[in-house]
Amino acid sequence: MTASPHPYIPNTDADRREMLAAAGVATAGELFADIPPEFRLAALGLPPALSELDLVREMAALSERNLVAGNGVASFLGGGAYRHFIPSTVAHVTGRAEFYTAYTPYQPEISQGTLQTMFELQSMTCELMGMDVANAGLYDGASALAEACLMACRLSGRSRIAVHSSVNPAYLAVVRTYALGPDIPVDVVDGQPLTSQHACLAVQQPAFLGHLEDVQALGETAHAAGALYIAAVDPISLGLLTPPGEYGADIAVAEGQSLGWPVNFGGPYLGLFACRDQFVRQLPGRIVGRTADLDGRPAYVLTLQTREQHIRRERATSNICTSQQLVGLAATVYLATVGKHGLRQIAEACYHKSHYAAQLISGIPGYSVDMEQPFFQEFVVRCPTAPAQVNRRLLERDIIGGLDVSDLVANGMLVCVTEMNTRGEIERLAQTLAEAGR
């Protein structure tokens, strides 16, 4: 075999020709013909190659341009990824080599530690959400919601998905992507009645814009139409708010990033997924169970594996390959560390601090906050000028402002306040907003 002209690419030109011939295409470009043109890039536009030393220097210079929360920099950015305190126990456990080098635990006899942490995560997810059964985790909250919608279609035999207007637009986009292959229409609803074709109603609590929905009434609406009720929740909020299992959710999902994982550029994150016991056979992913070995000692095994890697693809409930188990371990350690009382204290701190911030901002001329609508830790501020302009002023004062949601609310900024924000930071935010509005 001739050597590849590219030292980091092992395939030679002859290798590529052989693979293309086996696939029945003439060029590599033909392999991507099914991808819509709007999602393809003609070229990456990369700069000329650099030496390793020059590349390290350039990347270091780029990293110095980042404004990172902490050390005097306040952050009020949320919108799906949240900055919460992470106990030192999380890094201590996740940093152990036997965990961070582990992959899929196919061989239970050498994977008992990983399997046990997965089992504990499932148990905690069920307790947190008030549901019967949970899987070992999915990619993130968005893909978990999409999987839940497809699961509802399989269970009901219906051919449409209803997503409530409360759902994060990014989550909605992922649901539409998952539904594209099986050609399942996705309808965004807000008060409109469901039809006999709708398999589910998916609702987010708290809503993407921060306010709390009447989840009890929405669940009754879904069930009256014979549809399954799916709740996408913020797990930190469950320290204070009613869990989805108590207001009738059939399937509950969540983004687990806020449980012991830092905010970073795009992940990895963790999808939490739970449902009623009668739906377990359509649950995507995998479930770890506890049994006993030949000597009567506790033992952990993969008890349900309905994904395509383990069974015939036409029978699989999902094509998920790898769960985010290291992030799942972090969530497990986080929940075990803070406990139910600690989680409630964190949720209460988020609630009270965000309401203090909202009251201060609502009193600033030119700004408005809907104080009549209940919210948990996020709220929309209507600014006197474009939020992008306001955020530039905030950055000058080492404040990372809220998420620009002007496409949903005129001059709207989604502000998030967690237990990490001090009273001084909140008051500095209000003062800077007042200056930026003049």
C-alpha positions in Angstrom: 0.0 0.0 0.0 1.4 3.4 -0.9 1.8 6.0 1.7 -0.7 8.8 2.1 0.5 12.3 1.0 -1.2 13.6 4.1 0.5 12.4 7.3 -2.6 12.8 9.4 -5.0 11.0 7.0 -4.2 7.3 6.8 -6.2 6.6 3.6 -4.3 6.7 0.3 -5.8 7.8 -3.0 -6.0 4.1 -4.0 -7.9 3.4 -0.7 -10.4 6.2 -1.4 -11.0 5.0 -5.0 -11.6 1.5 -3.7 -14.1 2.7 -1.1 -15.9 4.9 -3.6 -16.2 2.0 -6.0 -17.7 -0.2 -3.2 -20.2 2.6 -2.4 -21.1 2.9 -6.1 -20.2 6.5 -6.5 -17.5 8.3 -8.5 -16.6 11.1 -6.1 -16.7 11.8 -2.4 -19.0 14.7 -3.1 -21.7 12.2 -4.3 -21.7 10.7 -0.8 -23.2 14.0 0.5 -25.8 14.5 -2.2 -28.7 13.8 0.2 -27.6 16.7 2.4 -29.7 19.8 1.5 -27.5 22.5 -0.3 -28.2 25.1 2.4 -26.4 23.0 5.0 -23.3 22.5 2.9 -20.2 24.7 2.9 -18.4 25.3 -0.4 -15.1 25.8 1.5 -14.0 26.3 5.1 -11.8 29.3 4.3 -9.0 28.3 6.6 -5.9 30.4 6.8 -2.5 29.1 5.7 -1.0 26.4 7.8 1.1 27.3 10.8 3.9 25.6 12.8 2.8 24.1 16.1 4.5 26.9 18.0 2.8 29.6 16.0 -0.5 27.8 16.2 -0.3 27.7 20.1 0.5 31.4 20.2 -2.4 32.2 18.0 -4.9 30.1 19.9 -3.6 31.6 23.2 -4.2 35.1 21.8 -7.7 34.1 20.7 -8.5 32.6 24.2 -7.4 35.9 25.9 -10.3 37.6 24.0 -12.9 35.5 25.9 -14.7 37.2 28.8 -15.1 34.4 31.4 -17.5 34.7 34.3 -15.8 35.0 37.7 -12.9 37.0 39.0 -14.8 40.2 38.8 -16.8 39.4 35.7 -20.5 39.0 36.3 -22.7 36.9 34.0 -26.4 37.1 33.5 -26.5 34.9 30.4 -28.8 31.8 30.3 -31.2 30.7 27.7 -30.5 26.9 28.0 -27.0 26.8 29.5 -26.6 27.9 33.1 -23.8 28.8 35.5 -24.3 27.2 38.9 -21.9 26.4 41.7 -20.1 23.1 41.3 -18.9 21.4 44.5 -15.3 20.3 44.5 -16.4 16.7 44.9 -17.5 16.7 41.3 -14.1 17.3 39.8 -12.5 15.0 42.3 -14.6 12.0 41.2 -14.9 12.7 37.5 -11.1 13.3 37.4 -10.4 9.7 38.4 -8.8 7.8 35.5 -11.1 4.8 35.8 -14.0 7.1 35.0 -12.8 9.6 32.5 -11.1 7.0 30.3 -14.1 4.6 30.4 -16.2 4.0 27.3 -19.4 2.0 26.9 -19.7 -0.7 29.6 -20.3 -3.7 27.4 -18.5 -6.0 29.8 -20.2 -5.7 33.2 -17.6 -7.8 35.0 -15.0 -5.0 34.4 -17.5 -2.0 34.4 -19.2 -2.2 37.8 -18.2 1.3 38.9 -19.4 2.9 35.7 -22.6 0.8 35.7 -23.3 1.7 39.3 -23.0 5.5 38.7 -25.4 5.1 35.7 -27.9 3.2 37.9 -27.6 6.0 40.6 -28.2 8.6 37.9 -31.3 6.8 36.8 -32.6 6.5 40.3 -32.0 10.2 41.1 -33.6 11.3 37.8 -36.7 9.4 38.7 -36.8 10.9 42.2 -36.2 14.4 40.8 -38.8 14.2 38.1 -41.4 12.1 40.0 -41.4 9.5 37.2 -41.3 5.7 37.2 -38.2 4.8 35.1 -35.3 6.7 33.5 -32.6 5.8 31.1 -28.8 6.2 31.5 -28.8 9.5 29.6 -28.9 11.0 26.1 -26.8 13.5 24.2 -28.5 16.7 25.6 -31.8 18.2 26.5 -32.7 19.1 22.9 -32.1 15.6 21.5 -33.9 14.1 24.5 -37.0 16.2 23.7 -36.8 15.1 20.0 -36.5 11.4 21.1 -39.4 11.9 23.4 -41.6 13.2 20.5 -40.6 10.2 18.3 -41.3 7.9 21.2 -44.8 9.3 21.5 -45.4 8.7 17.8 -44.5 5.1 18.2 -46.6 4.6 21.3 -49.7 6.3 19.9 -49.5 5.4 16.3 -50.2 9.0 15.4 -48.4 11.0 12.8 -48.0 14.6 14.0 -46.1 16.3 16.8 -47.3 19.4 18.7 -44.7 21.6 20.3 -45.9 24.4 22.7 -44.6 27.9 22.1 -42.9 27.7 25.5 -40.2 25.5 24.0 -36.7 26.8 23.3 -36.4 27.6 19.6 -33.2 25.6 19.4 -34.9 22.6 20.9 -37.7 23.0 18.3 -35.2 23.0 15.5 -33.7 19.7 16.8 -37.2 18.2 17.0 -37.9 19.3 13.4 -34.5 17.7 12.3 -35.3 14.4 14.0 -38.8 14.4 12.5 -37.5 15.1 9.0 -36.4 11.6 8.2 -39.7 9.8 9.1 -41.6 12.7 7.5 -43.5 13.7 10.7 -45.0 17.2 10.6 -44.2 19.4 13.6 -46.8 22.0 14.7 -46.1 24.9 17.1 -49.2 25.5 19.2 -50.2 28.1 21.7 -53.8 27.7 22.7 -54.9 25.9 19.5 -56.7 22.6 20.0 -54.9 19.4 19.3 -56.2 17.0 16.7 -56.6 13.3 16.6 -53.4 13.1 14.6 -51.2 14.7 17.3 -49.1 12.1 19.1 -48.0 14.5 21.9 -47.8 17.9 23.3 -44.4 19.0 24.3 -44.1 21.9 26.8 -41.2 23.6 28.5 -41.3 24.5 32.2 -40.1 27.1 32.9 -40.7 28.4 29.4 -37.8 29.5 27.2 -38.6 33.1 28.0 -38.5 32.3 31.7 -42.1 32.5 32.8 -44.0 29.6 34.4 -46.7 27.8 32.4 -49.9 26.4 33.7 -48.6 22.9 33.2 -51.6 21.2 34.8 -54.0 22.7 32.3 -51.7 22.0 29.4 -51.5 18.3 30.5 -55.2 18.1 30.6 -55.4 19.5 27.1 -53.0 16.9 25.8 -54.8 14.0 27.5 -58.2 15.2 26.4 -57.0 14.9 22.8 -55.6 11.4 23.5 -52.1 12.7 23.1 -49.1 12.0 25.4 -47.8 14.9 27.5 -44.1 15.6 27.4 -42.5 18.1 29.8 -39.0 19.6 29.3 -37.8 20.9 32.6 -34.9 22.7 34.3 -33.7 20.2 36.9 -32.5 22.9 39.3 -36.0 24.4 39.3 -37.3 21.0 40.6 -35.8 21.9 43.9 -38.7 24.3 44.2 -41.3 23.6 41.5 -43.7 20.6 41.2 -42.0 17.7 39.4 -43.5 16.6 36.0 -44.7 13.3 37.3 -47.1 15.1 39.7 -48.8 17.1 37.0 -49.4 14.3 34.6 -46.4 14.2 32.3 -46.1 10.9 30.5 -42.5 11.6 29.5 -40.1 14.1 31.1 -36.8 15.3 29.7 -34.2 17.8 30.9 -30.8 19.3 30.1 -28.5 18.0 32.8 -25.7 20.6 32.3 -26.7 22.7 35.2 -26.1 19.7 37.5 -22.4 20.0 38.1 -21.1 20.8 34.6 -19.6 24.2 33.6 -20.8 26.4 30.8 -18.7 26.1 27.7 -18.8 26.4 24.0 -21.4 23.9 22.9 -21.0 21.0 25.3 -20.7 18.1 26.0 -24.0 18.2 27.8 -26.4 15.6 29.2 -30.0 14.6 28.3 -32.1 13.3 31.2 -35.0 11.1 30.1 -37.8 9.5 32.2 -41.2 8.1 31.5 -44.1 6.1 32.9 -43.4 2.4 33.6 -45.9 1.2 30.9 -43.8 3.0 28.2 -40.4 1.5 29.1 -40.2 -0.8 26.0 -40.2 2.3 23.7 -37.6 4.2 25.8 -34.6 5.2 23.7 -31.1 4.5 24.9 -30.3 2.0 27.6 -31.2 1.2 31.2 -28.9 -0.2 33.8 -30.3 -2.6 36.4 -29.1 -4.0 39.7 -29.1 -7.7 40.4 -26.9 -10.2 42.4 -23.9 -12.2 41.3 -23.3 -15.9 42.0 -22.0 -15.0 45.5 -25.0 -12.9 46.3 -23.2 -9.5 46.0 -24.9 -6.5 44.3 -24.1 -6.5 40.6 -25.0 -4.0 37.8 -25.8 -4.9 34.2 -27.3 -3.3 31.1 -30.9 -4.7 31.4 -32.6 -2.9 28.5 -30.8 -1.9 25.3 -33.3 -0.9 22.6 -30.8 1.1 20.5 -29.6 0.1 17.1 -26.1 -1.1 18.2 -27.6 -4.0 20.1 -30.6 -5.1 18.1 -31.8 -5.1 14.5 -32.1 -1.6 13.3 -35.6 -1.9 12.1 -36.6 -2.7 15.7 -34.5 -0.1 17.4 -36.1 2.8 19.2 -33.2 5.1 18.6 -29.8 5.3 16.8 -28.1 7.0 19.8 -24.6 5.6 20.1 -22.8 7.0 23.1 -24.4 8.5 26.2 -22.7 11.4 27.9 -21.7 9.3 30.8 -18.9 11.5 32.2 -21.3 14.4 32.3 -23.8 11.9 33.8 -21.3 11.0 36.5 -20.9 14.7 37.3 -24.7 15.1 37.7 -24.8 12.0 39.9 -22.0 13.4 42.2 -23.6 16.8 42.2 -27.0 15.6 43.3 -25.5 13.3 45.9 -23.4 16.2 47.3 -26.1 18.9 47.5 -28.9 16.5 48.4 -32.6 17.4 48.3 -32.4 20.1 50.9 -29.4 21.7 49.2 -31.1 21.6 45.8 -34.1 23.4 47.4 -31.8 26.1 48.8 -30.1 26.6 45.4 -33.5 26.9 43.7 -34.8 29.3 46.3 -31.6 31.5 45.9 -32.1 31.6 42.1 -35.8 32.5 42.6 -35.2 35.3 45.1 -32.1 36.8 43.5 -33.8 36.9 40.1 -36.8 38.6 41.5 -34.6 41.2 43.3 -32.9 41.9 39.9 -36.2 42.1 38.1 -37.6 44.6 40.6 -34.5 46.8 40.3 -34.5 46.8 36.5 -38.3 47.4 36.3 -37.7 50.7 38.2 -35.2 52.0 35.7 -36.7 54.5 33.2 -36.9 53.1 29.7 -36.8 49.4 30.8 -39.8 47.2 31.6 -40.2 43.8 33.1 -43.6 41.9 33.4 -43.7 41.4 37.2 -47.2 40.0 37.0 -46.1 36.9 35.2 -44.4 34.3 37.5 -40.9 33.2 36.7 -38.1 31.1 38.2 -34.7 32.5 37.4 -35.0 34.1 34.0 -37.1 37.0 32.8 -37.4 39.2 29.7 -36.3 42.9 30.0 -37.6 45.2 27.3 -34.8 47.6 26.6 -35.0 51.2 25.4 -32.5 50.4 22.6 -31.3 47.2 20.9 -30.1 44.6 23.3 -26.9 44.2 21.3 -26.1 47.8 22.0 -26.9 47.5 25.7 -24.7 44.3 25.9 -21.8 46.2 24.5 -22.1 48.7 27.3 -22.3 46.0 29.8 -19.2 44.3 28.5 -17.3 47.5 29.1 -18.1 47.1 32.8 -17.1 43.4 32.8 -20.7 42.2 32.7 -22.0 39.5 30.4 -25.5 40.6 29.7 -28.6 38.6 28.9 -29.5 36.7 25.7 -30.8 38.9 22.8 -34.4 37.6 22.1 -35.4 40.6 19.9 -36.7 38.1 17.3 -39.3 37.0 19.9 -39.9 40.2 21.9 -39.2 43.7 20.6 -35.9 44.9 22.1 -36.1 41.9 24.4 -33.2 40.7 26.6 -33.5 37.4 28.5 -31.7 37.9 31.8 -30.7 35.0 34.0 -29.8 35.2 37.7 -28.6 32.2 39.6 -27.1 31.6 43.1 -23.7 32.6 41.6 -24.7 36.2 41.2 -24.0 38.4 44.3 -26.1 41.3 45.4 -23.3 43.6 44.3 -23.3 42.1 40.8 -27.0 42.5 40.5 -26.9 46.1 41.6 -24.0 46.8 39.2 -26.1 45.3 36.4 -29.0 47.7 37.2 -26.7 50.7 37.5 -25.0 50.0 34.2 -28.4 49.4 32.5 -29.5 52.8 33.7 -26.4 54.4 32.3 -26.8 52.5 28.9 -30.5 53.6 28.6 -29.7 57.4 28.8 
